[in-house]
Amino acid sequence: MLVDILAFVLMPNHYHLLVMPRQDDAISLFMKKLNMGYAKYFNEKYDRSGALFQGEYKSILDWLKEIDLEASEIKNYFLE
């Protein structure tokens, strides 16, 4: 197992995940497997091909840098 999934929400056209990595590169590997696996399933089910998701996933750490919050503040918000 690459990550522990702490929370998730499914939206009509995207999803949000809160995960805890179990190793250094775990999140990027997990996201690659999740997105590629789902795309393969969806494309086979609906007889189509191509990407389902636009662009790469966005990490909350990237977002934190933009708004200048500490990861511990976000963790506390989700886990309280």
N, C-alpha and C positions, 0 to 999 in steps of 0.2 A: 504494500500500500504506500503510495507516494505522499498523500496528504490526509489529514482528518478534516472532514466537512463539518464545520461548526454551525452553519446556517446557510439557507438558500432561499431564493424567491424566483418564481417563474413569472415572467411578464409576457404579454402577447407577442412581442418581437425580440426579446432578449432575456437574459437571466443575470442574477447576481449571486455570487458565492462568497462566503467567508470561510477560508480554509487555513489550516495550520500545516506548514510543510514539515516533513519528516527528514528531509535532507536538503542540501543547498540548492540544487536545481529542480526540486520536486514540483514547484508550481508550474513552471513552464512546460515540463514533461506531462504533467497531469492535464493542463489545458489543451495541449496538442492532442493527447489521446482522446479526451472528451469531445473536442470539436471535430476531429477527423472521424472518430467512431460514429458520432451522431450524424454527420454529413453522409457517411456511407450508408447507414441505416435508412435515413430519410430518402436519399437518392434512389436506393433500390426499391423501397416501398412505393414511391411515387413515379418510378420509371423516368428519372431525370438525371442530370449530371451537373457538376460544377460546385462552386463554393456556396455555403449557406450563410456564412457570416462575413460581414464587411470589416476588413482590417483585423488587427491583432487585438488580443484581450488587453484590457487596461488594469494595471495593478493599483490598488489603493495607495501603495507607497509612492507611485508617481503622482497621484492626486494629492497626497499629503504634502509633497514637496511644493506643489502649486499653491496650496492654501496655508502652508507653514504650520501644520499641526503635528504633534508627536504621535507615533503609532500607539503608544500606551493610552492616549486619550480616546482614540477610536476604539481600541480593544475594550476599554472600560465602558464605552457607550453601548457596544453590542452585547457585552456579557453581563451587564448589571441587571 
